[in-house]
Amino acid sequence: MFTVMAYVWLIIGGLLEPTWILAMKKSNSFRDRKWAAIAAVLIVASPYFLSLSMSEGIPVGTAYAVWTGIGAIGAIVLGALLYKESVEKRCMFFVFLIIIGAVGLGLGGV
């Protein structure tokens, strides 16, 4: 059995996932030390929160699927908003499938 905090940790970890990707992009291949340091901290923090969610009882497969789903969706959304990257309808369809899958895993208790 898992607690509400398990999902809080999982969501925090998932939201940190695209932030380290953006920090890594801003670091200019780790040449900008400030952004490289931010990316390094976030690279450690994101899976740390994933591990907390699993220690609270979320099964490994469910936690990882939801964590990567949040990260993938976050990266797509932030890329579109911050860098004006195009998002095709086909891409949005598959993002929708990721959301459905993550919700299904969460509700199904897998």
Secondary structure as UniProt FT lines:
FT   HELIX           4..26
FT   TURN            27..31
FT   HELIX           33..55
FT   TURN            56..57
FT   HELIX           60..83
FT   HELIX           89..108
//
